[in-house]
Amino acid sequence: MKTFFPDPLRVADLGAGHCLFSRHAANFGHDVTAFDARTVRKPTDAELGAIKFVHADVRDIDLAPFELVLVLGLFYHLTLEDQISLLRRCKAAGPVILDTQIHMETHINPVEKREAWEETLVQQDGYEGVLYPEKDNPMASVGNPTSFIHTPASLERLVAASGYTHMTTVDPIYQTHVGARRFYILR
């Protein structure tokens, strides 16, 4: 099977959790370091094989040594300030594969099942989205009670403001219990 990134790369998998994507990247021959602030979902060392697992908060790591950064299911668990910082630090590395929730009116719960946060658009520092209430579970954020889910246009503005010149959207948008979610490739 041919991979999108054919040469072995130094890959950072941020908020790796169960390390599924880390394992896929390692199976393609990449040198993978998985980072997560929690260890509750961390696979055993035998399951990780050559993958290096670092117990660390993604807000505190240096990404410059990496050539590809995976931000899969993590971005929308951060505050806007942390998202801005993360994208700027990712820019020092290589391309970014981003999988995140986006706020789209067409993809939120039916009216009778909606929570207040789903309908309350907020403006922060020129960006638009909703404040998502984090919960206390192994997939929630660490250290912030709410996080920021951008509208698609807001996310595009943030990516451009962070210095990326190319943002490729990968369709389809898919539905989760939180709403719309999509993959992007940032270069």
N, C-alpha and C positions, 0 to 999 in steps of 0.2 A: 504494500500500500504506500503510495506516495504522500508525503506530508507537505503542508503549505510552506513550512520552513524546513527545507531539505537538509541543511547542514546542522550538525549538532550545535546547540546554543546553550548558554548559561541562562536558565529559566528561573524566575522567582514566581512562586505561586502564593499569592497573598490571601490570607484568611482561608487556608487550605482545608481546614476541617478534616474530613475523612480521606483527603488526599487522592480522590479519584482522578482528577485532572493531572495531578502530579505524576501519578502512575502511568497515565496515558502518554504524557510527554516523555517520561523515562523510557517507556517501551519503544518510543521512536528514536532513542539514542541521545536525548538531551540530558545535560547535567542540571538536575533539578534541586532547588532548595525550596522547601515548603515552610511558610511562616504562619503561625496562628497564635493568638493570645490565650487560647484555651487548648487543653490537651484531652478533654473528655472524649472527643471523636477520633483522636490520633490512632492510626493503625499501629500494630506492633512493629518493632524494628525489623523483624523477618519479613513482614508484609511490605515495608517500605523499601527493602533492598538497598539500592544505591542512592535513594533519595535522602537528602539531608533534611531533617526536621528541626526547625528553630522555634522554640517557645518564646515568642516576642510579639509585641503590639506593632502592627504595621505602621503606626504613626511614628515609630522610632527607628526604623531601619533605613540603611543606606542602600539605595537601589542602583547606584552608578555601576557596580560591577556586573550587572546583568544585561543580557542582550534581548530578552523578551520577558514581559511582565504579564502574568495572568491575574486579573482582578475579576473573579467570577463569583457573583452572589455576595459580594462584600460592600461595594461602593455605596449602595443605598442604606447601609447600616451606619454610615458616618455622618457627622455634622457637615454642613456646607463648608465651614472653615477647614475641616480635615480632608474633605474631598479636594478642595483647591490645593492644599499642601501636597496631598498624595499625587495628584496629576502632575504637578511641577516636579516632584522627585522622580516620578516614572519617566518623565521627559529626558532625564539624565541617562536613562537606560536605553532600551530599544523600543520597538513597537509594543503596544499594549493590546491585549485581548480583554475587552470589558463586557461583562454580562451583568446587566442591572435592571432593576425596576424603573419604569418611567410612568409618570402620571398622565393618563389619557382618559378623558371623560367617557369615551366609548368602551373602556375596559374596566370600569370600576363596578362594584357589586350593584345588584338591583336596589332600587330605592329602599325597599323594606328591609334589606340586610346591611345597608351602609352604616359605617361608623362616622362620627363627626369629622375626623381627620381626613377622610376621603373626599369631602366636599369643600374643605376650607383651603383654598389656594392662598399662599403667602408669598410675599416679595421679600427677598433678603439680598442686599448688596447687588441689586440688578438681576437677580436670578429668581425664577418662579417655580414653585412646586408645592408639595404638601409636607407637613411635619409628621413623620411616621412614629407612633409610640413603640419604642423598643420594649421587649419583654425580657424576662430572666429565663433564657433557655440557651442551650449550647450553640444556637445559630444566631443569637442576638448580638448586638454590639457590646463592647466592653467599655464601660465608663461614661456613656451618654444615654440619657433617658429617652431622647428623641433623635431622629435622624432625618435627612432631607432627601425626598424623592423628586427629581426634576421633571418638568414637562419636557417633551422632546426638543423644543426650540431652546429651552434654557440649558439643557445638557450640551447642545451644539455650541452655544455661546461660551460655556465653561471650557469645553475642549479647545476651542479656538483661542480663548484668552490664556490658556495654559501653554500655548506655543505649538500645538499640533497643526500641521498643514493639511492633513488628510484624515477624514473620519468616514470609514466605510460602514454602512449599516448592513447587518446581516438579517435577512428576513427568513422566516416569518416572525412577527411579534407573537409571543406566546403568552397565554393566560396563566396566572398563578392566583393563589388566594389573596394576594395583595393587589393584583391588577395586571397591567401590561408589563412584559419583560422582553428585552431584546439584547442581542449580541452586537458589538461594535469592534472594529479594528482601528486603532489610532496610530498614526505615524506622523 
